[in-house]
Amino acid sequence: MYKPSQFKPAWWARNPHVQTIFADLLTSRKKPVGTPERLELDDGDFVDLVWTQKLEQQYTGPLLVLFHGLEGSIKSHYAYRLLKSLKDHNWPGVMMHFRGCSGEPNRLHRAYHSGETDDPRYFIEYLTQRFPNAKLFAAGYSLGGNMLLKYLGKYKENSLLCGAAAISPPLDLSACEVRLKTGFSRVYQHHLLSRMKRNLRKKVEMMPELISKLRMADGVDGISTFKTFDEQVTAPLHGFKNADDYYKKCSAMQFLNNITVPSLILHAKDDPFMTHAVIPEPHQLSTQIEYELTNKGGHVGFIGGKFPWRPHFYVESRIAEFFKKIYQA
């Protein structure tokens, strides 16, 4: 169902790019927010976790699982703020870095993408085995939000989650790819693509044979758009025919109707990463989805508050409100 939003953007941050960029700039990351742990995967690779606190096996309370966005990490402003908020309120949380996102290249040729649900499934099953009486909730941002919604629609009643929240998920990957090639949005594409290419170069240095798995005609330097990267790197490494096949199969919009877990989706109309194609129609939403669409907010921004030196970040309080309602029901 559609839900009216209570979000009020700051008067000094009504521009979508101010919302998007300043959410990062105004987030202090002075203190470590968690303890690392490495989770070995059954294919010989690994993902790195960050825990807000240590839990005993008999723990029976809530545990929030966090999935970051494209090229994100514990250093991402939204991840740091959410884990810090959880820590401050004594609600345990753990973030899973996607393969290769924790600062160390992963061991295998494959990496991660917007529809990669196998690693999150392995991680969630690991948590249910380690803490069989805990109640799991999950939050995903941007790419991680799209992945989480696809996961919920894929596993339905067997998701092993009690509730979920997706912040600024790119529900139509093809439409978002086109948007990021226009206007000021190209700045975001350039920034993220530069990091993706840098990490790819590091991996090729470690694994020269990786080049033979890719479809790069002009090398890494020849990649100038997300579409090219997905055509030449993402698709061949992860079993897709091409970029369009990847976008079609991994866009979460088609999975929304199958979701059986109480879920929050938060979008902003002015999100510079997206178009109106990512805004679902009411008939596309499962009855378990609470859809909140704000007029302002940018991409994973949602900054309120009277003064820039004292911002209020809406997302953390909104997630807390939503999950507490489910947990206490």
C-alpha positions as CSV (number, residue, x, y, z in Angstrom):
1,M,0.0,0.0,0.0
2,Y,1.0,3.6,-0.5
3,K,1.8,5.4,2.7
4,P,1.8,9.2,3.1
5,S,5.3,10.4,4.1
6,Q,6.2,12.4,7.2
7,F,9.6,13.4,5.8
8,K,10.3,17.2,5.7
9,P,13.4,18.1,3.8
10,A,15.7,20.7,5.2
11,W,15.1,24.1,3.8
12,W,18.8,24.3,2.9
13,A,18.7,20.9,1.2
14,R,15.8,20.9,-1.2
15,N,17.9,20.2,-4.2
16,P,18.3,16.5,-5.0
17,H,22.1,16.7,-5.4
18,V,22.5,18.5,-2.1
19,Q,20.5,15.8,-0.5
20,T,22.5,13.0,-2.1
21,I,26.0,14.5,-1.7
22,F,25.6,16.2,1.7
23,A,24.3,13.0,3.3
24,D,27.8,11.8,2.8
25,L,29.6,15.0,3.7
26,L,27.7,15.6,6.9
27,T,28.2,12.1,8.3
28,S,31.0,11.9,10.9
29,R,32.8,8.6,11.0
30,K,35.3,9.2,13.8
31,K,34.8,6.1,15.8
32,P,34.7,2.4,14.7
33,V,31.2,1.2,14.7
34,G,31.7,-2.5,14.8
35,T,33.8,-5.6,15.0
36,P,34.9,-7.5,11.8
37,E,34.4,-11.1,11.1
38,R,35.2,-13.2,7.9
39,L,32.6,-15.6,6.7
40,E,34.0,-18.3,4.5
41,L,31.6,-19.4,1.7
42,D,31.1,-22.9,0.4
43,D,32.7,-22.1,-3.0
44,G,36.0,-21.1,-1.5
45,D,35.4,-17.4,-1.5
46,F,34.6,-15.1,1.5
47,V,32.5,-12.1,2.6
48,D,33.5,-9.8,5.4
49,L,31.0,-8.9,8.1
50,V,30.8,-6.1,10.7
51,W,29.0,-6.7,14.0
52,T,27.8,-3.9,16.3
53,Q,28.1,-6.2,19.3
54,K,28.8,-9.8,20.4
55,L,25.8,-12.1,20.8
56,E,25.4,-15.4,22.6
57,Q,24.0,-18.4,20.8
58,Q,20.9,-18.4,22.9
59,Y,20.1,-14.7,22.0
60,T,16.3,-14.4,21.4
61,G,15.9,-10.7,20.4
62,P,15.9,-8.8,17.1
63,L,19.0,-8.8,14.8
64,L,19.2,-6.4,11.8
65,V,21.1,-7.5,8.7
66,L,22.4,-4.7,6.5
67,F,23.2,-4.8,2.7
68,H,25.1,-1.9,1.2
69,G,24.8,-0.3,-2.2
70,L,27.1,-0.4,-5.3
71,E,30.7,-0.1,-4.3
72,G,29.6,0.5,-0.7
73,S,31.2,-0.6,2.5
74,I,31.2,0.1,6.2
75,K,32.6,3.5,5.3
76,S,29.4,4.4,3.3
77,H,27.6,7.2,5.2
78,Y,24.3,5.3,5.3
79,A,25.8,2.0,6.6
80,Y,27.9,3.8,9.2
81,R,24.9,5.8,10.5
82,L,22.5,2.9,10.6
83,L,25.0,0.6,12.5
84,K,25.8,3.5,14.9
85,S,22.1,4.1,15.5
86,L,21.6,0.4,16.2
87,K,24.6,0.3,18.6
88,D,23.3,3.4,20.4
89,H,19.9,1.8,20.9
90,N,21.3,-1.6,21.8
91,W,19.6,-3.3,18.8
92,P,22.2,-5.7,17.4
93,G,23.1,-5.4,13.8
94,V,25.5,-7.0,11.3
95,M,26.5,-5.8,7.8
96,M,27.6,-8.2,5.0
97,H,30.1,-6.7,2.5
98,F,29.4,-8.0,-0.9
99,R,32.4,-9.9,-2.5
100,G,35.3,-7.6,-3.0
101,C,33.8,-4.6,-1.2
102,S,35.6,-4.8,2.2
103,G,38.9,-3.5,0.9
104,E,40.4,-6.8,-0.2
105,P,39.7,-8.4,-3.6
106,N,37.7,-11.7,-3.4
107,R,39.3,-14.9,-4.4
108,L,37.2,-15.9,-7.4
109,H,36.5,-14.4,-10.8
110,R,32.9,-13.6,-9.9
111,A,31.9,-10.6,-7.8
112,Y,28.5,-9.3,-7.0
113,H,25.6,-7.6,-8.8
114,S,22.1,-6.1,-8.2
115,G,20.4,-9.5,-8.3
116,E,22.9,-11.6,-6.5
117,T,20.9,-13.4,-3.8
118,D,23.0,-16.6,-3.3
119,D,25.5,-15.0,-0.9
120,P,22.8,-13.2,1.1
121,R,20.9,-16.5,1.4
122,Y,24.1,-18.2,2.6
123,F,24.7,-15.4,5.1
124,I,21.1,-15.4,6.4
125,E,21.1,-19.2,6.8
126,Y,24.4,-18.9,8.7
127,L,22.8,-16.5,11.1
128,T,19.7,-18.6,11.6
129,Q,21.9,-21.6,12.4
130,R,24.2,-19.6,14.7
131,F,21.3,-17.8,16.5
132,P,18.3,-20.1,16.0
133,N,16.0,-18.0,18.3
134,A,16.8,-14.6,17.0
135,K,14.3,-12.6,14.9
136,L,16.0,-11.4,11.7
137,F,15.2,-8.1,10.0
138,A,17.0,-6.8,6.9
139,A,17.7,-3.3,5.4
140,G,19.1,-2.8,1.9
141,Y,20.3,0.5,0.4
142,S,20.2,1.2,-3.4
143,L,21.7,-1.9,-5.1
144,G,21.4,-3.7,-1.8
145,G,17.7,-2.7,-1.6
146,N,17.0,-4.0,-5.1
147,M,18.7,-7.3,-4.2
148,L,16.8,-7.6,-0.9
149,L,13.4,-7.1,-2.6
150,K,14.3,-9.7,-5.3
151,Y,15.4,-12.0,-2.5
152,L,12.1,-11.6,-0.7
153,G,10.1,-12.2,-3.9
154,K,12.2,-15.2,-4.7
155,Y,12.1,-17.0,-1.3
156,K,8.6,-15.8,-0.3
157,E,7.6,-17.5,3.0
158,N,11.0,-19.1,3.2
159,S,13.0,-15.8,3.4
160,L,13.9,-16.4,7.1
161,L,13.2,-12.7,7.7
162,C,10.6,-11.0,9.9
163,G,10.7,-7.7,8.1
164,A,12.6,-5.7,5.6
165,A,13.3,-2.1,4.4
166,A,14.7,-1.0,1.0
167,I,16.0,2.5,0.7
168,S,16.2,4.1,-2.8
169,P,16.2,0.7,-4.6
170,P,16.6,0.9,-8.4
171,L,13.7,-1.3,-9.2
172,D,14.1,-0.9,-13.0
173,L,17.8,-1.3,-13.7
174,S,17.6,-0.4,-17.4
175,A,15.8,2.8,-16.7
176,C,18.3,3.8,-14.0
177,E,21.2,3.0,-16.3
178,V,19.8,5.4,-18.9
179,R,19.2,8.1,-16.3
180,L,22.8,8.0,-15.1
181,K,24.0,8.9,-18.6
182,T,22.2,12.3,-18.5
183,G,22.8,15.7,-17.0
184,F,24.4,16.0,-13.6
185,S,23.7,12.3,-12.9
186,R,26.7,11.5,-15.1
187,V,28.9,12.8,-12.2
188,Y,27.6,9.9,-10.0
189,Q,28.2,7.4,-12.8
190,H,31.7,8.6,-13.3
191,H,32.4,8.5,-9.6
192,L,31.1,4.9,-9.1
193,L,32.5,3.6,-12.4
194,S,35.9,4.9,-11.5
195,R,35.9,2.8,-8.3
196,M,34.5,-0.2,-10.2
197,K,37.3,0.0,-12.8
198,R,40.0,0.5,-10.2
199,N,38.9,-2.6,-8.4
200,L,38.7,-4.5,-11.6
201,R,42.3,-3.5,-12.5
202,K,43.4,-4.8,-9.1
203,K,41.7,-8.0,-9.6
204,V,43.1,-8.5,-13.1
205,E,46.6,-7.9,-11.7
206,M,46.0,-10.7,-9.2
207,M,44.3,-13.0,-11.7
208,P,45.6,-12.3,-15.3
209,E,43.5,-15.2,-16.6
210,L,40.4,-13.2,-15.7
211,I,40.8,-11.1,-18.9
212,S,39.8,-14.2,-21.0
213,K,36.5,-14.4,-19.2
214,L,35.5,-10.8,-20.1
215,R,34.3,-9.2,-23.3
216,M,36.5,-6.1,-23.2
217,A,37.5,-5.0,-26.7
218,D,39.3,-1.8,-25.5
219,G,40.5,-2.9,-22.1
220,V,39.3,-1.4,-18.8
221,D,40.0,2.2,-20.0
222,G,37.4,1.7,-22.8
223,I,34.6,1.3,-20.3
224,S,32.8,4.6,-20.0
225,T,29.2,3.7,-18.9
226,F,27.5,1.3,-16.6
227,K,25.9,-0.4,-19.6
228,T,29.4,-1.1,-21.1
229,F,30.7,-2.4,-17.7
230,D,27.7,-4.7,-17.4
231,E,27.9,-5.8,-21.0
232,Q,31.7,-6.6,-20.8
233,V,32.2,-7.6,-17.1
234,T,29.0,-8.2,-15.1
235,A,27.2,-10.3,-17.7
236,P,30.0,-12.7,-18.7
237,L,31.2,-13.2,-15.1
238,H,27.7,-14.0,-13.7
239,G,26.1,-16.0,-16.5
240,F,24.0,-13.4,-18.3
241,K,23.7,-13.2,-22.1
242,N,24.4,-9.5,-22.0
243,A,23.6,-6.3,-20.0
244,D,19.9,-6.2,-21.1
245,D,19.5,-9.8,-20.0
246,Y,21.0,-8.9,-16.6
247,Y,18.8,-5.9,-16.2
248,K,15.7,-7.8,-17.2
249,K,16.3,-10.7,-14.8
250,C,17.5,-8.7,-11.8
251,S,15.2,-5.7,-11.6
252,A,13.2,-6.2,-8.5
253,M,10.0,-4.6,-9.8
254,Q,8.8,-8.0,-11.1
255,F,9.3,-9.6,-7.7
256,L,7.3,-7.1,-5.5
257,N,4.0,-8.9,-5.9
258,N,5.4,-12.1,-4.4
259,I,6.7,-10.6,-1.2
260,T,5.1,-12.1,1.9
261,V,7.2,-10.4,4.6
262,P,6.2,-6.9,6.0
263,S,8.5,-4.6,3.9
264,L,9.1,-0.9,3.6
265,I,10.2,0.7,0.4
266,L,11.3,4.4,0.6
267,H,11.8,6.4,-2.6
268,A,12.2,10.1,-3.5
269,K,10.6,11.5,-6.6
270,D,13.7,13.6,-7.3
271,D,16.2,10.8,-6.9
272,P,19.0,11.6,-9.5
273,F,19.7,7.9,-10.0
274,M,16.2,7.0,-11.2
275,T,13.2,7.9,-13.3
276,H,9.5,7.4,-12.7
277,A,9.9,3.9,-14.1
278,V,11.1,2.8,-10.7
279,I,7.9,4.0,-9.0
280,P,5.6,0.9,-8.7
281,E,1.9,1.1,-9.4
282,P,-0.3,0.0,-6.5
283,H,-1.3,-3.2,-8.3
284,Q,2.4,-4.2,-8.5
285,L,2.8,-4.2,-4.7
286,S,2.2,-7.1,-2.4
287,T,-0.2,-6.4,0.4
288,Q,2.8,-6.8,2.7
289,I,4.6,-3.8,1.2
290,E,4.4,-0.3,2.7
291,Y,5.5,2.1,0.0
292,E,6.6,5.6,0.9
293,L,7.3,8.1,-1.8
294,T,8.6,11.6,-0.9
295,N,8.8,14.6,-3.1
296,K,12.3,15.4,-2.0
297,G,15.2,13.4,-0.7
298,G,17.6,12.6,-3.5
299,H,19.3,9.2,-3.5
300,V,19.8,7.7,0.0
301,G,19.7,11.3,1.3
302,F,16.5,12.3,3.1
303,I,18.1,15.0,5.2
304,G,15.9,17.2,7.5
305,G,16.8,19.6,10.2
306,K,17.0,23.4,10.6
307,F,20.8,23.8,10.3
308,P,23.5,22.1,8.2
309,W,25.6,21.6,11.3
310,R,22.8,19.7,13.0
311,P,21.1,17.6,10.3
312,H,18.4,15.1,11.0
313,F,18.7,11.9,8.9
314,Y,15.2,10.5,8.4
315,V,16.1,7.0,7.2
316,E,17.4,5.6,10.5
317,S,14.4,6.8,12.5
318,R,12.0,5.5,9.8
319,I,13.6,2.1,9.7
320,A,13.5,1.9,13.5
321,E,9.8,2.9,13.6
322,F,8.9,0.3,11.0
323,F,10.8,-2.6,12.5
324,K,9.8,-1.9,16.1
325,K,6.1,-1.9,15.0
326,I,6.7,-5.4,13.5
327,Y,8.7,-6.7,16.4
328,Q,6.2,-5.6,19.0
329,A,3.2,-6.8,17.1
